């Protein structure tokens, strides 16, 4: 089995009660069947408590939430199951989080989720280009995915090109995101036409510096579209407001974002003036957005081998970047400053609220095909 992890993966260590958030609140924790059977056999008072605090929802066993917290989260922000029975008695979700894993035949890719504040610090930390480590173990492969091997190899090579584009320091960030979107769009055309071999031509084109320079120059037609950008951003916020959220308290402050949009030219001018001010204020920290984009591409791009929807994977990264940047600006406007810890707070909250409900990612993929604001040309107008 080959295993790929981000360079920072081995540095992660849970800081438990020192964490400003807790992974034991805000969402339902599903108990895998093996652990549930183990809990059924636990004797004594704690065993009774275990069984009393488990309910079935949608055919799955979950821990009862008390308020917003797992019923086993104690006042010290630690887990009673861990304290009473040890780490091996935690359910699979609790043992693994914030680690995530995807398998593609003989390749297993593992990472840590942005929804964990400590993981977010590692993901956002470095100026340097993100690296990924590939190792090999003697673990036997117990099952193979039903995937097209030629598509899989092509997608691996395509993802490498997306990484190279997103991490090219000689191109400004908006151009990088735009190129990644255009590249994914051309790859999607080949997949839709059942022309997997044609992907090679697209890869070669986007690996050529002369073509890249021409493509960047062609993006000028999407610039200076202030009114369209203003309108499209409003629609973007409305789409996100309709997604499912971890609670009813508007965790992403989407109502506040929408309130920033007035109906006059003066409102529009003031809005973009604030963004221009923030861009100058934050220009030395743009690498955090680069790291964010690489995180989303690493986590989701290769899943296109299952659903053949490459465009949705890159749009998820681009749209997440746009949303998170807007949340950065909103926080900066309210506080007059924006620290690294503020960045961690915004990004981990976004991930916890949007990314960790698979239904949201699936909904976005569908909306990308039905809502005109997510057409390639319209997203490019938002970027500039």
N, C-alpha and C positions, 0 to 999 in steps of 0.2 A: 504494500500500500504506500503510495506517495502522499505526503502531507505538506500542504503549503500554509504558512502563517505570515502575518505582517511582522516586520522586524521588531515592533514594540510588544508583541504578544507575550513573550516570556517575562516581560517586566511587570505585568499586571499582578496586583495582589489586592484582595478585598481589604478595605480599611474598616469594615464592620461598623461599630457604633460611632466611629469618628466621621462617617460619611454624612454630608449635609442632607442627603435624601436616604430613602430605604427602598430596596427592591421588594420589600414585603408589604408594600402598600400601593394602592392605585390600580391594581388589576387582579383578575381572578388567577389563582395558581392551580393549574391542572395537575392532578396526581396520576402518574403512570400506573398501569395495572400491576406491575411487579411490586412497586412500593405499596400500593393499596393492599395487596394480599399480605404483605409483611405487617402493615399496620393492624390488620384484622387479628393478627396473632399476638400482638403486644398485650401483656397481662398487667394487672394492677390498675391503680387509679389513673396513671398517665395513659394507659391503653384505652380506658373508658373515655377519657377526655379526647383522645385522638379521634375515636370513632364518632363522638358526639359533635365534633367540629368539622365533619366532612358532609357535604351535601352533593347531590347529583344535579348538574345543570347541562342541558342539551346532550344528555347521554354520557357525560364525563364527570368524574369525581373531582371536586374542588374543595379547598378549605373555605370555611365560612369567613366572610369579611365582617369585622366589627367596626362600624364607621367606614373608614377607608382602608383599614389595616387587616392583614392576615391575623387570624385569632391567636396565632402562636408568636406574634411579635410582642416582646415584653417592653417594659418601660425603659430598659437600658438599650433599646434598639437592637437587641440580639434575639436569636431564635430559641424558643423553649425546646423544640424538637432536637436541635443541635446540642443543647446543653444536657438534655436528659438521655438521648440515645446515640449521640455522636454523628459525625458528618455522613457516614455510610447509610444512615437511616433517613437522610433527606430525600425527597422525591427528585426525579431526574432534572426537572426544571430548576429547582433550587441548587442542586449540586453544580449544574453547568453554568448558570447565569453569572456574568454577562457573556459567557462564551456562546458562540453559535457555530453551527457546522453544516456543511453541504457536501454530499458525496456524488461524484461523477465516475462511476465504474471504479477504476483503481486510483482515483485522485480524491482526496479529502481536503477540503478547504475549511480552515477554522479562523475565526476572528473574535474580537470582543466588541460588544454593542455600545454605540454612542449613547444609549439611554442610561448607562451607568456613569455617574459623574467622574469617578476615578478613571474609568476607561476613556471617557471623553478628554480628560487631561492628557493622557498619553497620545491619543489620536491627534489632538490639536497642537501638541507641544513643539514639534521640531520645524525649523526652517528648511531642513534638508529634505531632499527627495525621498518619498516613501519607498522602502525596500521590502521585498517578500522573500522568505526563506523556504526552500524546498528540500525536504528530507525523505528518506525511505525507510520503512520498517518491514519486519518479517510478518506482520499481521496478514492473515489470509483474507481474501475478498469473499464475503459470504453471499453477496448478490450483486448483480450488474443492473444498472439503470437501462431502461429501454430507450436508448438515445442513438441518434445518428452520429457515428464516429467522425465522419467527414465534417459535419457541421460543428461538432465539438472542437475539433482541432482548429478549424477556421475561427471559431469564436475566441478561443484562447489567444490566437495571433491577433485578432481584432482588439481584444481587451488590452493587449500590450500596446497597441497603437494609441488607444484612448488614454492610457496612462501617460504615454510619452507626450501626447498633445497637452493634457491637463497639467503636466509638470514641466512644461517648457518655459523657462524663466525669461526668454527673449520675446514672448508674446504676451500681450496684456490679458488679464483673466477673462474678460467678456469675450474676446476673440477665441480663446481656448475653448470655452464652453460652447460657443457657436460652432466651432469646427467639429467638436465631439458630436454635437447634435446632427450636423450635416453628414458626417461620416456614418453615424448610426442609421440615418434615414436612407442612405444609399445601400448600406448592408441589408436593411429591411426590404428594400425593393428586390434585391437578388433573392432573398429568402422567400418572399411572396411569389416570385416567379419560378420557384423551385430550381433556381440556378445557383446552387452552392458553389460550383466551380468558378462562377463569375465574381465571387467575393475576393478572390486573389487580385483581380484587376483593381478593385477599389482599395484594397490594402496597399498595393504598390503606389497608387496615386497619392494616398494620404501619407506615404512615407517619403515623398519627394518634396524637398524644400522649395523648389520653384513653384510647384502646384500650391503648396501651403501659402506662399506669399500672394499668389494670385487669388486664392480663396479668401484670404484676409481682406484684400482690396475690394473684393466683391461684396463684402459685408457693409460697405459704406451706405448702400441703399436702404439699410434698416435703421440708420441713425437719424437723429433729429425728428423722431416721430412721437413727440411729447404727448400729444392728445391721445394717440392710439395706446401708447405705453400706460398712460394714466388710466384709461378705460380698461385695458387688459388686466392691470394689477387689481383693480376693483373686482373684476370677475374672478380672478385667481383666489382672492380672499374669500369670496362667497362660496366657491367650490370647497375650499378647505373647511369652511364653517359647517357645511353639510355632512362632513365625514363624522365618524364616531369618535368620541373623545373620552379620556379616562375619567372625567367628571363633568358636572354641569356648570363648573365655575369658570369657564372660558380660560383654560390653562395657557393657551397661546395668545391671549389678549387680542383675539381677532376682531371683537367689537371695537376696541380702541383703534386698531388699524383702519377699520372701515370709517371710523369717525374722522380720520385724517383727510378724507376725501370730500371736498366741497363740490360746488357746481359752477364756480366762476373761474375765469382765467387767472385771477389773483391767487385762488386756492391752489391751482395747479402749479403756478410759478413758485409759491412758497414751499410746496411739497418738494419739488425738484431742487430748490435752493438748499433745503435741509440735507438732501441726499448728497449734493455736491460738497457741502461742508463736512459731512461724515466721511466721504471718500478721502478727503485730504487728511482728516483726523486719524483715519484708520489705515493709511496707505502702507505703513510698515508692518501691518498684521495681516495682510491679504493672504499670506501663506496658510492661515487657518482655514480659509475657504477652499484653497487647493486641497488641503488634507481632507476636508469634508467631502469634496467631490470624489476624491480617490477612494475614500471609505465606501461611499454609496456604489461606485462602480465595482469595487472588489466584492462587495456583499451581494449584489444583485445581477450583474451583467451575465454571468455564466448560467443563470437560471433560464436564460433564453433558449438553452438547448432543450428544455422541456416544453416551453410554450411557443417558441419561435418568435418571440416579440422583443427583439433587440431595441427597437425605438423606445418602447415603454421604459426599459431599464435605464437608458441614458436620460430620458425625460424626467424620470423620478429623481435622478441626481441633480439635474439642472433646476427643476422646479423646487426641490428641497433647498438648494442653494439660494434661490430667489426669495423663498419664504423666510429662511433664516436670516438673510441679510436685512429684510424688512423689519424683522423682530429686533435685530441689532440696533437699527436706526431708531426704532421706537423707544427702546430702553435708553439709548444715548440721549434722545431728546428729553426724556423725563428726568434723567439724573445729571445730565451735563458732562458725563464721563462714561467710559465703557472699559471695564477691566477684563483681564483674562478670566477671572472667575465669573464675570457676567457672561462671557462667551460660553463657558462650560455650562452655566445654568440654562441659557437659551437653547443651546444645541441638545443637551440631554433631555430637556423638557419636550422639545419638538420630537425627538426620537421616541420617547416614552409615550407621547400622546398619539403620534401618527404612525410611526413605523412598527410599533409592537403589536398592533392589531392587524394581522395579515389581511383582514377584510378591507382595511383602508388602502393597502398597496394594490390589492386586486381592483378596488373601486376606481382608484386613480388610473390604472391601466385601461379600464373601460372608458372613463371620461376622456382620456387622451384621444380616443377615436371618435367621440361624439360631440365634444364641445370645441367650437372653432378657435377658442382662445389658446388651445394646445396644439394647433397646427404649427408646423415648424416655423413658418414665416412670422406668426404672431408671437411665438416665444422669443424669436430673435429681436423683435421690436421691443420686447420688455427688457432684454439684456442691455440694450444700448441707451 
